[in-house]
Amino acid sequence: MNPMVSIIMATYNRAHFIKETLNSISAQTYSNWECLIIDDGGTDNTKCVIAPILEKESRFQFLKRPNDYAKGLPGCRNFGLDLAKGNYIIFFDDDDIVHPQNLELCVQELEDTDVYFCRYIRNVFFENFDYNFDFSKEYSSFYIDEKDIDRMLKNELPFNSCAVMWKSACLKENRFSENLMYAEEWELYSRILSAGFKGVSIEKCLFFGRKHPNSNTGEFYSNNSIRKDSYVEAILLVVQNLKEKQLLSTSLKRYFVTLSRGFKEYNLFENILKIFDLPTSEKLKWQLFYTTLPLRLFVYRIKKKVLKKI
């Protein structure tokens, strides 16, 4: 019998963290799953560390990424997607902790035929994890669809990579862009949402991300050039997709133009403006917006300080 849920986990030199992550998956209250662990060419002793788990638990599979998938997280995940047998797909990282009810509650929500993904809350932790889980099954929820793409892209409604379970139909035509080394899930998930898939968000924390400087996010905020290059490319892919689907609202145009100020060395504003493909008058309007943005932000901060003192 095929598993209902396919967990896809890319790993690279995480022997010091992965065992704790796999143990949290083994502790799931829902049992009908497979976990595909895709090694990205690591050089540490990950396989030796998890060998006892692999021997004891057949639901885990340890596989090497083939060379016809690009090195990196997206390539590993795409390889996993091509092997996955489950009706539902979820991506877990190799250094985090999964709430015991994660799969159970997501599967329960996805039994609704009109719902194609289940988003939930993800919290973070540093160093040692506190295993004092909340096992309550009472939580609020709300629906998400195409109209929420603004909030998703602006991170007002975060879609963390490991905080969504998808029906496999969402990923049939949508795969990770293998040339991206950062923001790959942000780009892919916005594509899925813009394709018209409706989902549900449950207000319960079901995943705990470990914070450490060697994570992709940690490297991005340390100005790693590979991560920054990838983010710029992801932004352009997102803008192009929204333009093609006629979902590029004025609010999103303003957001991306504002965002481009932080990437002047990439000529990001000029490249975004090309994708907008606007009439001359509207193009001039956005050029003026971009040029005067620093002054307006300065005035805004001054006003904010003044209002605080009143």
N, C-alpha and C positions, 0 to 999 in steps of 0.2 A: 504494500500500500504506500503510495506516495505521501510525503510529509505535507501538511497543510501550510507550514511556514518555512521559508528558506531564509536563513540568516547568512549574510555575506560579510566576511571580515577580512580585510586586507591587513597584512602584517609585515613589518620590516624591523628587525633588530629590537624586538620588545620582549626578550626573554625575562626581563626583570619585572614586567607588568602583566603579561598575557595570561599567566596561570590564574591570577585572581579574577580576570575578566571571564575566562572560560568557566570557572567555578560558579560565577554568578549566573551564567547561562544554564548550567546544569541544575541550578536551584529553581528554575522556572516552574510555576504552578501549572502551566500548560505544557503538555508533553509531546505533541505531534509536530516536531520540528527537525530540521537538519541545519547544521552549521558548516558552511564551506569556508575554511581558513585558507586564504590565498597568500602564499609567501612571495614577496616581491624581490627575491634574490638576496635575502639577508645573509649576514656572515657570522652571526652569533649562534648560540646553542639553543635557539627557540625550540627546534624540533625535539631535542633531548629533554628539555624542560617539560614539554607537554606530552611526551611519549606515554607516560602512565595514564593520562586522561584519554588519549586516543585509543589505547588498548582496552580501557574499561568501558568507554562510551562510543558506540558505533555511530551515533548521530553526528559526531564530529568527523570531518574529513580534512586532512592537511594536503594541500596541492601547491605545486609550483606554477607561477605564472608563465605561460608559454611565450616565446619571443614574438609571436604575431600579435600580441597585445602590448601596447606601449608600457614601459616601466613607469611606475607611479600608482597612486591610489585609483584614478579613473580606470586605467587598464586592468588592474586587479579586479575591480568591481564589475567591469563589463565581462570579464572572463567568468566570474561567479554567476552573473545573470544568464550567461549562455548555458550554464550547467544546472541552474536552479530548477527544482521540480515543484516547488510550492505554489499555491494559489496566491499567497501573500509573500511579499519581499520586505526585508528590513536590513539596514546596514548598521553594523556595530563596529566601533573602533577597538583596537587591541590593547588599550590602556585604561579603559573605563569600567564602570560597574553598572550592571543592569538590575533594575528593581525586579523582585521575584514575580510580580503580577504583570510585567510588561506585555508578554505575548498574550496572556489570557484576556486582558482587558481590551487590547487592540483587536484581537480576533472577534471578540464579542461585539465591538462597534462595527466591524466590517461585515458582519452578517447582514446588515442593512444593504439591500441590493442597490440603493441609490447612492451609496457612499463608497468612494474609491480610495480614500486614504484616511488614516487616523493620526493626527498630530497630538503630541502631549508635551508636558513641561520637562525640561532638562535643567538640572542644577549642576553646579561645579563643586569640586573639592580639591584640597591641597594635601599632599602627603598621605597620612593614614585615613582610611574611610571609616565612618561611623555606620555600622550595620543595623541601626535602629530604624527599620522600615515602617512606614505607615501602610497598613494592610486594609484600610477602609475602601469600600467599593462605592462610596457615595461621593459624587463629584458633579460639578456643573459642566456643560458642554455647549458648543455653538458650531454652526455650519460655516464652511469656508468654500468660496468658489472664485470664479474669474474676477469678480469685482474687488476681491481682497488682494489683488496682485500688487497694488501700490504699497499696502502695509507690509506685505511679505518682503518686497525688494528693499524697503527702507528699514527693515529689521524692527518695525513696530509690532510685527507678528512674526517672531523668529521661526525659521524652518531649519533648525540645526540638523546636520547630516544624519545623526543617529536618533532623531526624535520624531520620526515618521514611519509608520508601516504603510506600505502600498499594496494595492491589488496588482497582480502581475500585468494586467491590461495597461496600466499607466506606463509601464516600462517596455512595452512591446515595440513601440516605435521611437521611444525616447531613451537614449543612452548617454553615459558620461562622455564629455569631450576629452579625449585622451591626451590632448596637448596641454591641458590645464593642470597646473600644480598647486593651485589655490582657488577658492571660490567655485570649485567645480560643482558642488552640490547646489549652491545658490543659483548658478546658471541653469542646471538641469531642472531643479524643482520649479523655477519660474517658468520654464518651458512647459512642464506638465500642467501647471496651474493655468497657464494661458491657453492650453489646448481644450479647456472646458471641463476638466474633471472636478467633481464636487467632493469635498471631504468633511470630516468632523474634527474638532479640536476638543480634547478633554482636559479639564483643569486639575490634573494630577501629575506629580513628578514621577516619571517611570524610568529615568536614566540619569546617571551621574558622570559628568565628564571630568577627567583628571587634568588639572592644570599643571603644566611644567614647561620649561623653556624650549624643549626639543620637539614640541608639537608643531604642526604646520602653522597654526594660528600664532603661537609664540614666535616662530621664525618671521612671520609677516610683520608683527609689531616690532621686531628687531631690525626691520628694514632689509630683510633678505631679498636680494634682487630677483631671484627666481620666483618667489611668492608675489612680489609686487608686479613683475611682468605679467604673471598669470592673472592677477586681479584686473589689470587694465584690459587684457584680452577678454576676460569674462564679461566685463562691463560692455564692451563693444558687441559681443555676441548677444547679450540680453537686449540691448537697445535695438539691434537689427531684428531680432525675433519679434519684439513689441511693434516695431514699425511695420513689419510684414503682416501682423495680425490686427493692425489698426487699434492697438491698445496703448499707444504712446500718448497719454494724457498730458495736459499742461503741467499738472503737478509732478509727473514723472520727468518731464523735460527739465523742469526747474531743479529737481533732485539731482539728475545726472550732470547737468551743467555746473551745479554747485560742487558736486563731488569731484569734477574734473580739475578744480583749482588745486587740489593736492597732488596732481600728476602732470605738472606743466612740462617736465622734461620728456614726457611721452607725447606731447601735442594732443592730449586726450580731448580737449574741448573742440579743436579743429576737426578731429576724426568723428566725434559725436555729431557735430553740426553737418558733416557730409551725409551721415546716415539719416538725419532729420529730413534732408532734401526739401528745404523750405523756400517759399518765394523770397525775393530779395528784401522786401520790407520786414518780413518776420525774422529773417536771418539777422538783419541789422538790430532788431529788438533784442535778440538773444546775445549778440555781441556786446551791446550796451549793458545788458544785465550782467554778463560775465566780467566786464571791465570795471563796473562800479560796485561789484559785490564786496570787495574788501572794505570799502568806505561804509557801505550800508551795514555790514556786520560790526564794524567799529562803533557806529552810532547806536546800533541795537544794544551792544554790551554796556555802553555808557548809560543809556536809558534804564537798563535793567538794574544797574548799580544804584542809580538815583532813586528808582522806585522802591528798592530794598530799604533805603534809609528813611523813606517817608513813613 
